[in-house]
Amino acid sequence: MKKPAEFIQEWMEAVCSNDVNTIISLYKEDAVLLGTLDKKVRKGRDLIKEYFDFFIKLKPCGRITELVDENYGSVCVANGTYDFDLIENGESVVAPARFTFVLERAGMKWIIQSHHSSK
């Protein structure tokens, strides 16, 4: 089983792929997302997909700059920071943000139950 930090890196690689289906497959069916560039609380994969349909238009790719995780057996909380490279209005920008992931053990892998990200 991947360590939580490895799973968060897998999530980042999925975001960098700009493939919405790959990204949302990492979220539990009833997960909650508070997206970096969003004002809504999104519950469920359909609403999370709406956010990522918007977000991937900015061609996001990023890197995790700090990560601290606490494993509580079947649940893990990972907090940290990441920087996203985005294309906004035709120009490259860096959007630093902080995050909290609540991960739940699903068999032999992690899945995202809750994800909060803010600038």
N, CA, C and O atoms as a GROMACS GRO file, in nm:
protein
  476
    1MET      N    1   0.084  -0.119   0.000
    1MET     CA    2   0.000   0.000   0.000
    1MET      C    3   0.089   0.125   0.000
    1MET      O    4   0.190   0.130   0.070
    2LYS      N    5   0.049   0.224  -0.079
    2LYS     CA    6   0.126   0.348  -0.083
    2LYS      C    7   0.116   0.421   0.049
    2LYS      O    8   0.016   0.414   0.120
    3LYS      N    9   0.222   0.492   0.080
    3LYS     CA   10   0.219   0.582   0.194
    3LYS      C   11   0.131   0.701   0.156
    3LYS      O   12   0.118   0.731   0.037
    4PRO      N   13   0.071   0.770   0.253
    4PRO     CA   14  -0.014   0.885   0.219
    4PRO      C   15   0.057   0.989   0.132
    4PRO      O   16  -0.003   1.042   0.039
    5ALA      N   17   0.182   1.018   0.160
    5ALA     CA   18   0.256   1.116   0.079
    5ALA      C   19   0.269   1.070  -0.065
    5ALA      O   20   0.264   1.152  -0.157
    6GLU      N   21   0.287   0.941  -0.085
    6GLU     CA   22   0.296   0.886  -0.222
    6GLU      C   23   0.161   0.898  -0.292
    6GLU      O   24   0.156   0.925  -0.412
    7PHE      N   25   0.052   0.879  -0.219
    7PHE     CA   26  -0.080   0.894  -0.278
    7PHE      C   27  -0.105   1.039  -0.318
    7PHE      O   28  -0.160   1.065  -0.425
    8ILE      N   29  -0.066   1.135  -0.233
    8ILE     CA   30  -0.083   1.277  -0.267
    8ILE      C   31  -0.002   1.310  -0.392
    8ILE      O   32  -0.047   1.388  -0.476
    9GLN      N   33   0.117   1.253  -0.404
    9GLN     CA   34   0.198   1.273  -0.525
    9GLN      C   35   0.126   1.212  -0.647
    9GLN      O   36   0.129   1.271  -0.755
   10GLU      N   37   0.063   1.097  -0.630
   10GLU     CA   38  -0.016   1.036  -0.738
   10GLU      C   39  -0.129   1.131  -0.780
   10GLU      O   40  -0.156   1.147  -0.899
   11TRP      N   41  -0.194   1.194  -0.682
   11TRP     CA   42  -0.299   1.291  -0.711
   11TRP      C   43  -0.242   1.406  -0.794
   11TRP      O   44  -0.302   1.447  -0.893
   12MET      N   45  -0.125   1.458  -0.755
   12MET     CA   46  -0.063   1.568  -0.828
   12MET      C   47  -0.032   1.525  -0.972
   12MET      O   48  -0.054   1.602  -1.065
   13GLU      N   49   0.018   1.405  -0.990
   13GLU     CA   50   0.047   1.355  -1.124
   13GLU      C   51  -0.081   1.343  -1.206
   13GLU      O   52  -0.080   1.370  -1.326
   14ALA      N   53  -0.190   1.304  -1.142
   14ALA     CA   54  -0.319   1.298  -1.212
   14ALA      C   55  -0.362   1.437  -1.256
   14ALA      O   56  -0.410   1.455  -1.368
   15VAL      N   57  -0.346   1.536  -1.168
   15VAL     CA   58  -0.380   1.675  -1.205
   15VAL      C   59  -0.293   1.719  -1.323
   15VAL      O   60  -0.343   1.780  -1.418
   16CYS      N   61  -0.164   1.690  -1.318
   16CYS     CA   62  -0.073   1.728  -1.426
   16CYS      C   63  -0.109   1.660  -1.558
   16CYS      O   64  -0.077   1.712  -1.665
   17SER      N   65  -0.176   1.544  -1.552
   17SER     CA   66  -0.217   1.475  -1.674
   17SER      C   67  -0.332   1.549  -1.742
   17SER      O   68  -0.359   1.527  -1.860
   18ASN      N   69  -0.399   1.637  -1.668
   18ASN     CA   70  -0.515   1.712  -1.716
   18ASN      C   71  -0.627   1.620  -1.763
   18ASN      O   72  -0.706   1.658  -1.850
   19ASP      N   73  -0.634   1.499  -1.707
   19ASP     CA   74  -0.738   1.400  -1.739
   19ASP      C   75  -0.838   1.397  -1.623
   19ASP      O   76  -0.810   1.340  -1.517
   20VAL      N   77  -0.954   1.458  -1.644
   20VAL     CA   78  -1.052   1.472  -1.537
   20VAL      C   79  -1.093   1.337  -1.480
   20VAL      O   80  -1.106   1.323  -1.359
   21ASN      N   81  -1.114   1.237  -1.565
   21ASN     CA   82  -1.158   1.107  -1.515
   21ASN      C   83  -1.053   1.043  -1.425
   21ASN      O   84  -1.087   0.978  -1.326
   22THR      N   85  -0.926   1.060  -1.459
   22THR     CA   86  -0.818   1.008  -1.373
   22THR      C   87  -0.819   1.080  -1.238
   22THR      O   88  -0.804   1.017  -1.133
   23ILE      N   89  -0.836   1.210  -1.242
   23ILE     CA   90  -0.837   1.289  -1.118
   23ILE      C   91  -0.952   1.247  -1.029
   23ILE      O   92  -0.932   1.216  -0.912
   24ILE      N   93  -1.074   1.246  -1.083
   24ILE     CA   94  -1.190   1.220  -0.996
   24ILE      C   95  -1.198   1.075  -0.950
   24ILE      O   96  -1.268   1.044  -0.854
   25SER      N   97  -1.126   0.986  -1.017
   25SER     CA   98  -1.124   0.846  -0.972
   25SER      C   99  -1.055   0.832  -0.836
   25SER      O  100  -1.071   0.731  -0.769
   26LEU      N  101  -0.980   0.934  -0.796
   26LEU     CA  102  -0.909   0.931  -0.668
   26LEU      C  103  -0.996   0.980  -0.552
   26LEU      O  104  -0.956   0.973  -0.436
   27TYR      N  105  -1.116   1.029  -0.586
   27TYR     CA  106  -1.210   1.080  -0.485
   27TYR      C  107  -1.319   0.977  -0.459
   27TYR      O  108  -1.368   0.911  -0.551
   28LYS      N  109  -1.356   0.963  -0.334
   28LYS     CA  110  -1.468   0.877  -0.296
   28LYS      C  111  -1.595   0.930  -0.362
   28LYS      O  112  -1.606   1.050  -0.389
   29GLU      N  113  -1.690   0.844  -0.388
   29GLU     CA  114  -1.814   0.882  -0.456
   29GLU      C  115  -1.882   1.001  -0.388
   29GLU      O  116  -1.936   1.088  -0.457
   30ASP      N  117  -1.881   1.005  -0.254
   30ASP     CA  118  -1.947   1.114  -0.181
   30ASP      C  119  -1.848   1.213  -0.120
   30ASP      O  120  -1.878   1.278  -0.019
   31ALA      N  121  -1.730   1.224  -0.181
   31ALA     CA  122  -1.625   1.312  -0.129
   31ALA      C  123  -1.669   1.458  -0.132
   31ALA      O  124  -1.766   1.495  -0.199
   32VAL      N  125  -1.595   1.540  -0.056
   32VAL     CA  126  -1.617   1.684  -0.052
   32VAL      C  127  -1.491   1.753  -0.102
   32VAL      O  128  -1.380   1.716  -0.065
   33LEU      N  129  -1.511   1.856  -0.187
   33LEU     CA  130  -1.399   1.935  -0.239
   33LEU      C  131  -1.427   2.083  -0.217
   33LEU      O  132  -1.533   2.133  -0.253
   34LEU      N  133  -1.330   2.151  -0.159
   34LEU     CA  134  -1.328   2.297  -0.156
   34LEU      C  135  -1.207   2.335  -0.242
   34LEU      O  136  -1.094   2.338  -0.193
   35GLY      N  137  -1.232   2.364  -0.369
   35GLY     CA  138  -1.125   2.384  -0.466
   35GLY      C  139  -1.052   2.516  -0.450
   35GLY      O  140  -1.106   2.613  -0.397
   36THR      N  141  -0.930   2.518  -0.496
   36THR     CA  142  -0.842   2.634  -0.484
   36THR      C  143  -0.904   2.760  -0.546
   36THR      O  144  -0.895   2.868  -0.488
   37LEU      N  145  -0.967   2.746  -0.662
   37LEU     CA  146  -1.021   2.861  -0.734
   37LEU      C  147  -1.174   2.858  -0.737
   37LEU      O  148  -1.235   2.902  -0.835
   38ASP      N  149  -1.235   2.809  -0.633
   38ASP     CA  150  -1.379   2.787  -0.630
   38ASP      C  151  -1.439   2.848  -0.504
   38ASP      O  152  -1.374   2.852  -0.400
   39LYS      N  153  -1.562   2.895  -0.515
   39LYS     CA  154  -1.631   2.948  -0.399
   39LYS      C  155  -1.735   2.852  -0.345
   39LYS      O  156  -1.799   2.879  -0.243
   40LYS      N  157  -1.752   2.737  -0.413
   40LYS     CA  158  -1.853   2.640  -0.374
   40LYS      C  159  -1.793   2.526  -0.292
   40LYS      O  160  -1.675   2.494  -0.306
   41VAL      N  161  -1.877   2.467  -0.208
   41VAL     CA  162  -1.844   2.340  -0.145
   41VAL      C  163  -1.908   2.235  -0.234
   41VAL      O  164  -2.029   2.235  -0.255
   42ARG      N  165  -1.825   2.145  -0.287
   42ARG     CA  166  -1.875   2.045  -0.382
   42ARG      C  167  -1.874   1.908  -0.317
   42ARG      O  168  -1.770   1.860  -0.271
   43LYS      N  169  -1.991   1.846  -0.313
   43LYS     CA  170  -2.005   1.713  -0.253
   43LYS      C  171  -2.048   1.616  -0.362
   43LYS      O  172  -2.150   1.636  -0.428
   44GLY      N  173  -1.970   1.511  -0.378
   44GLY     CA  174  -2.000   1.409  -0.478
   44GLY      C  175  -1.916   1.426  -0.604
   44GLY      O  176  -1.878   1.537  -0.641
   45ARG      N  177  -1.890   1.313  -0.668
   45ARG     CA  178  -1.803   1.315  -0.786
   45ARG      C  179  -1.855   1.400  -0.900
   45ARG      O  180  -1.776   1.460  -0.972
   46ASP      N  181  -1.988   1.408  -0.918
   46ASP     CA  182  -2.041   1.489  -1.029
   46ASP      C  183  -2.003   1.636  -1.012
   46ASP      O  184  -1.959   1.700  -1.107
   47LEU      N  185  -2.019   1.689  -0.891
   47LEU     CA  186  -1.984   1.829  -0.867
   47LEU      C  187  -1.832   1.850  -0.865
   47LEU      O  188  -1.783   1.954  -0.908
   48ILE      N  189  -1.759   1.752  -0.816
   48ILE     CA  190  -1.612   1.759  -0.818
   48ILE      C  191  -1.564   1.759  -0.963
   48ILE      O  192  -1.470   1.830  -0.997
   49LYS      N  193  -1.628   1.679  -1.048
   49LYS     CA  194  -1.592   1.676  -1.191
   49LYS      C  195  -1.615   1.814  -1.254
   49LYS      O  196  -1.533   1.858  -1.334
   50GLU      N  197  -1.725   1.881  -1.219
   50GLU     CA  198  -1.750   2.016  -1.272
   50GLU      C  199  -1.632   2.109  -1.242
   50GLU      O  200  -1.588   2.185  -1.328
   51TYR      N  201  -1.583   2.102  -1.118
   51TYR     CA  202  -1.470   2.187  -1.081
   51TYR      C  203  -1.347   2.153  -1.165
   51TYR      O  204  -1.283   2.243  -1.221
   52PHE      N  205  -1.314   2.026  -1.175
   52PHE     CA  206  -1.194   1.989  -1.249
   52PHE      C  207  -1.209   2.010  -1.399
   52PHE      O  208  -1.109   2.034  -1.468
   53ASP      N  209  -1.332   2.003  -1.453
   53ASP     CA  210  -1.353   2.040  -1.594
   53ASP      C  211  -1.309   2.184  -1.617
   53ASP      O  212  -1.248   2.215  -1.719
   54PHE      N  213  -1.341   2.272  -1.521
   54PHE     CA  214  -1.296   2.412  -1.527
   54PHE      C  215  -1.145   2.422  -1.504
   54PHE      O  216  -1.074   2.488  -1.581
   55PHE      N  217  -1.096   2.358  -1.399
   55PHE     CA  218  -0.956   2.374  -1.358
   55PHE      C  219  -0.858   2.328  -1.465
   55PHE      O  220  -0.756   2.393  -1.486
   56ILE      N  221  -0.887   2.218  -1.533
   56ILE     CA  222  -0.790   2.168  -1.633
   56ILE      C  223  -0.778   2.259  -1.755
   56ILE      O  224  -0.681   2.248  -1.830
   57LYS      N  225  -0.875   2.348  -1.775
   57LYS     CA  226  -0.863   2.445  -1.884
   57LYS      C  227  -0.745   2.539  -1.860
   57LYS      O  228  -0.696   2.602  -1.954
   58LEU      N  229  -0.700   2.548  -1.735
   58LEU     CA  230  -0.585   2.632  -1.700
   58LEU      C  231  -0.453   2.556  -1.713
   58LEU      O  232  -0.347   2.609  -1.679
   59LYS      N  233  -0.459   2.432  -1.764
   59LYS     CA  234  -0.341   2.346  -1.783
   59LYS      C  235  -0.257   2.336  -1.656
   59LYS      O  236  -0.136   2.361  -1.659
   60PRO      N  237  -0.320   2.299  -1.543
   60PRO     CA  238  -0.246   2.297  -1.417
   60PRO      C  239  -0.144   2.184  -1.410
   60PRO      O  240  -0.167   2.073  -1.459
   61CYS      N  241  -0.035   2.215  -1.350
   61CYS     CA  242   0.064   2.116  -1.309
   61CYS      C  243   0.136   2.177  -1.191
   61CYS      O  244   0.160   2.298  -1.187
   62GLY      N  245   0.171   2.096  -1.096
   62GLY     CA  246   0.229   2.155  -0.977
   62GLY      C  247   0.329   2.065  -0.908
   62GLY      O  248   0.367   1.958  -0.957
   63ARG      N  249   0.369   2.112  -0.794
   63ARG     CA  250   0.464   2.038  -0.712
   63ARG      C  251   0.429   2.062  -0.565
   63ARG      O  252   0.392   2.172  -0.524
   64ILE      N  253   0.442   1.956  -0.489
   64ILE     CA  254   0.418   1.964  -0.346
   64ILE      C  255   0.544   2.025  -0.283
   64ILE      O  256   0.654   1.977  -0.306
   65THR      N  257   0.526   2.129  -0.204
   65THR     CA  258   0.641   2.196  -0.143
   65THR      C  259   0.659   2.159   0.004
   65THR      O  260   0.769   2.172   0.058
   66GLU      N  261   0.551   2.114   0.068
   66GLU     CA  262   0.560   2.070   0.207
   66GLU      C  263   0.442   1.978   0.235
   66GLU      O  264   0.331   2.002   0.187
   67LEU      N  265   0.466   1.873   0.312
   67LEU     CA  266   0.359   1.781   0.346
   67LEU      C  267   0.384   1.720   0.483
   67LEU      O  268   0.494   1.672   0.512
   68VAL      N  269   0.281   1.723   0.566
   68VAL     CA  270   0.284   1.660   0.698
   68VAL      C  271   0.160   1.574   0.706
   68VAL      O  272   0.049   1.622   0.683
   69ASP      N  273   0.178   1.445   0.738
   69ASP     CA  274   0.059   1.361   0.748
   69ASP      C  275   0.055   1.290   0.883
   69ASP      O  276   0.158   1.260   0.945
   70GLU      N  277  -0.067   1.264   0.925
   70GLU     CA  278  -0.093   1.191   1.048
   70GLU      C  279  -0.183   1.074   1.013
   70GLU      O  280  -0.294   1.093   0.964
   71ASN      N  281  -0.135   0.954   1.038
   71ASN     CA  282  -0.209   0.834   1.003
   71ASN      C  283  -0.281   0.783   1.127
   71ASN      O  284  -0.221   0.761   1.232
   72TYR      N  285  -0.412   0.764   1.112
   72TYR     CA  286  -0.494   0.716   1.223
   72TYR      C  287  -0.553   0.578   1.190
   72TYR      O  288  -0.668   0.550   1.223
   73GLY      N  289  -0.476   0.494   1.125
   73GLY     CA  290  -0.523   0.361   1.088
   73GLY      C  291  -0.593   0.363   0.954
   73GLY      O  292  -0.528   0.361   0.850
   74SER      N  293  -0.726   0.366   0.956
   74SER     CA  294  -0.801   0.364   0.830
   74SER      C  295  -0.825   0.504   0.774
   74SER      O  296  -0.884   0.520   0.667
   75VAL      N  297  -0.779   0.606   0.847
   75VAL     CA  298  -0.794   0.745   0.803
   75VAL      C  299  -0.659   0.814   0.818
   75VAL      O  300  -0.584   0.789   0.911
   76CYS      N  301  -0.631   0.903   0.723
   76CYS     CA  302  -0.508   0.983   0.730
   76CYS      C  303  -0.544   1.127   0.696
   76CYS      O  304  -0.626   1.152   0.608
   77VAL      N  305  -0.483   1.221   0.767
   77VAL     CA  306  -0.498   1.363   0.737
   77VAL      C  307  -0.362   1.413   0.689
   77VAL      O  308  -0.262   1.401   0.759
   78ALA      N  309  -0.362   1.470   0.569
   78ALA     CA  310  -0.238   1.524   0.512
   78ALA      C  311  -0.256   1.673   0.489
   78ALA      O  312  -0.349   1.716   0.422
   79ASN      N  313  -0.165   1.752   0.546
   79ASN     CA  314  -0.166   1.898   0.530
   79ASN      C  315  -0.037   1.941   0.466
   79ASN      O  316   0.067   1.878   0.484
   80GLY      N  317  -0.044   2.049   0.390
   80GLY     CA  318   0.079   2.099   0.331
   80GLY      C  319   0.055   2.213   0.235
   80GLY      O  320  -0.050   2.279   0.237
   81THR      N  321   0.154   2.234   0.151
   81THR     CA  322   0.149   2.339   0.050
   81THR      C  323   0.192   2.284  -0.084
   81THR      O  324   0.269   2.188  -0.092
   82TYR      N  325   0.140   2.346  -0.189
   82TYR     CA  326   0.183   2.313  -0.324
   82TYR      C  327   0.180   2.438  -0.408
   82TYR      O  328   0.112   2.535  -0.376
   83ASP      N  329   0.254   2.435  -0.516
   83ASP     CA  330   0.255   2.544  -0.614
   83ASP      C  331   0.201   2.488  -0.745
   83ASP      O  332   0.246   2.384  -0.792
   84PHE      N  333   0.103   2.558  -0.803
   84PHE     CA  334   0.050   2.520  -0.933
   84PHE      C  335   0.099   2.616  -1.039
   84PHE      O  336   0.092   2.737  -1.022
   85ASP      N  337   0.148   2.562  -1.150
   85ASP     CA  338   0.175   2.639  -1.270
   85ASP      C  339   0.046   2.636  -1.350
   85ASP      O  340  -0.006   2.528  -1.380
   86LEU      N  341  -0.006   2.754  -1.385
   86LEU     CA  342  -0.132   2.766  -1.458
   86LEU      C  343  -0.112   2.857  -1.579
   86LEU      O  344  -0.020   2.938  -1.583
   87ILE      N  345  -0.200   2.843  -1.676
   87ILE     CA  346  -0.206   2.936  -1.789
   87ILE      C  347  -0.334   3.016  -1.773
   87ILE      O  348  -0.444   2.964  -1.791
   88GLU      N  349  -0.319   3.144  -1.738
   88GLU     CA  350  -0.434   3.233  -1.721
   88GLU      C  351  -0.421   3.347  -1.820
   88GLU      O  352  -0.319   3.416  -1.823
   89ASN      N  353  -0.525   3.367  -1.901
   89ASN     CA  354  -0.524   3.473  -2.003
   89ASN      C  355  -0.402   3.465  -2.093
   89ASN      O  356  -0.344   3.567  -2.130
   90GLY      N  357  -0.363   3.342  -2.126
   90GLY     CA  358  -0.250   3.320  -2.216
   90GLY      C  359  -0.113   3.335  -2.152
   90GLY      O  360  -0.012   3.320  -2.221
   91GLU      N  361  -0.108   3.363  -2.023
   91GLU     CA  362   0.020   3.382  -1.955
   91GLU      C  363   0.040   3.277  -1.847
   91GLU      O  364  -0.055   3.232  -1.783
   92SER      N  365   0.166   3.239  -1.828
   92SER     CA  366   0.204   3.144  -1.723
   92SER      C  367   0.207   3.215  -1.588
   92SER      O  368   0.269   3.320  -1.574
   93VAL      N  369   0.139   3.156  -1.490
   93VAL     CA  370   0.141   3.210  -1.354
   93VAL      C  371   0.163   3.096  -1.256
   93VAL      O  372   0.133   2.980  -1.286
   94VAL      N  373   0.216   3.129  -1.141
   94VAL     CA  374   0.231   3.032  -1.034
   94VAL      C  375   0.131   3.068  -0.925
   94VAL      O  376   0.124   3.182  -0.880
   95ALA      N  377   0.054   2.968  -0.885
   95ALA     CA  378  -0.047   2.988  -0.780
   95ALA      C  379  -0.009   2.902  -0.659
   95ALA      O  380  -0.039   2.783  -0.657
   96PRO      N  381   0.055   2.962  -0.559
   96PRO     CA  382   0.085   2.886  -0.438
   96PRO      C  383  -0.045   2.864  -0.360
   96PRO      O  384  -0.131   2.952  -0.354
   97ALA      N  385  -0.057   2.747  -0.300
   97ALA     CA  386  -0.178   2.716  -0.224
   97ALA      C  387  -0.143   2.621  -0.110
   97ALA      O  388  -0.036   2.561  -0.107
   98ARG      N  389  -0.235   2.611  -0.017
   98ARG     CA  390  -0.220   2.517   0.094
   98ARG      C  391  -0.333   2.415   0.083
   98ARG      O  392  -0.436   2.442   0.020
   99PHE      N  393  -0.314   2.300   0.144
   99PHE     CA  394  -0.414   2.195   0.128
   99PHE      C  395  -0.430   2.113   0.256
   99PHE      O  396  -0.342   2.107   0.342
  100THR      N  397  -0.546   2.050   0.264
  100THR     CA  398  -0.574   1.944   0.360
  100THR      C  399  -0.648   1.834   0.284
  100THR      O  400  -0.751   1.860   0.221
  101PHE      N  401  -0.596   1.714   0.291
  101PHE     CA  402  -0.662   1.597   0.238
  101PHE      C  403  -0.699   1.508   0.356
  101PHE      O  404  -0.618   1.486   0.446
  102VAL      N  405  -0.822   1.457   0.356
  102VAL     CA  406  -0.861   1.351   0.447
  102VAL      C  407  -0.874   1.227   0.360
  102VAL      O  408  -0.959   1.219   0.272
  103LEU      N  409  -0.787   1.131   0.388
  103LEU     CA  410  -0.782   1.008   0.309
  103LEU      C  411  -0.844   0.895   0.389
  103LEU      O  412  -0.829   0.887   0.511
  104GLU      N  413  -0.913   0.807   0.318
  104GLU     CA  414  -0.974   0.690   0.381
  104GLU      C  415  -0.916   0.566   0.314
  104GLU      O  416  -0.899   0.562   0.192
  105ARG      N  417  -0.886   0.467   0.393
  105ARG     CA  418  -0.834   0.340   0.339
  105ARG      C  419  -0.949   0.269   0.269
  105ARG      O  420  -1.056   0.248   0.327
  106ALA      N  421  -0.926   0.231   0.144
  106ALA     CA  422  -1.024   0.155   0.065
  106ALA      C  423  -0.954   0.029   0.017
  106ALA      O  424  -0.890   0.028  -0.088
  107GLY      N  425  -0.965  -0.078   0.094
  107GLY     CA  426  -0.892  -0.200   0.062
  107GLY      C  427  -0.744  -0.177   0.082
  107GLY      O  428  -0.700  -0.147   0.193
  108MET      N  429  -0.668  -0.190  -0.024
  108MET     CA  430  -0.522  -0.172  -0.017
  108MET      C  431  -0.476  -0.040  -0.078
  108MET      O  432  -0.360  -0.027  -0.118
  109LYS      N  433  -0.566   0.059  -0.084
  109LYS     CA  434  -0.526   0.190  -0.136
  109LYS      C  435  -0.598   0.299  -0.059
  109LYS      O  436  -0.690   0.273   0.018
  110TRP      N  437  -0.556   0.422  -0.082
  110TRP     CA  438  -0.619   0.539  -0.023
  110TRP      C  439  -0.718   0.596  -0.123
  110TRP      O  440  -0.703   0.580  -0.244
  111ILE      N  441  -0.820   0.664  -0.071
  111ILE     CA  442  -0.914   0.739  -0.153
  111ILE      C  443  -0.944   0.868  -0.078
  111ILE      O  444  -0.944   0.872   0.044
  112ILE      N  445  -0.971   0.975  -0.154
  112ILE     CA  446  -0.993   1.106  -0.092
  112ILE      C  447  -1.138   1.117  -0.045
  112ILE      O  448  -1.232   1.100  -0.123
  113GLN      N  449  -1.154   1.146   0.084
  113GLN     CA  450  -1.286   1.170   0.142
  113GLN      C  451  -1.316   1.320   0.144
  113GLN      O  452  -1.430   1.362   0.120
  114SER      N  453  -1.214   1.400   0.172
  114SER     CA  454  -1.232   1.545   0.180
  114SER      C  455  -1.103   1.612   0.136
  114SER      O  456  -0.994   1.566   0.170
  115HIS      N  457  -1.115   1.720   0.060
  115HIS     CA  458  -0.998   1.793   0.009
  115HIS      C  459  -1.030   1.942   0.014
  115HIS      O  460  -1.127   1.988  -0.047
  116HIS      N  461  -0.948   2.016   0.087
  116HIS     CA  462  -0.961   2.161   0.096
  116HIS      C  463  -0.831   2.222   0.044
  116HIS      O  464  -0.722   2.184   0.086
  117SER      N  465  -0.845   2.316  -0.046
  117SER     CA  466  -0.728   2.384  -0.102
  117SER      C  467  -0.760   2.532  -0.114
  117SER      O  468  -0.868   2.570  -0.160
  118SER      N  469  -0.666   2.617  -0.073
  118SER     CA  470  -0.689   2.760  -0.081
  118SER      C  471  -0.558   2.833  -0.107
  118SER      O  472  -0.450   2.789  -0.067
  119LYS      N  473  -0.572   2.946  -0.175
  119LYS     CA  474  -0.454   3.030  -0.203
  119LYS      C  475  -0.405   3.092  -0.074
  119LYS      O  476  -0.307   3.167  -0.075
   0.00000   0.00000   0.00000
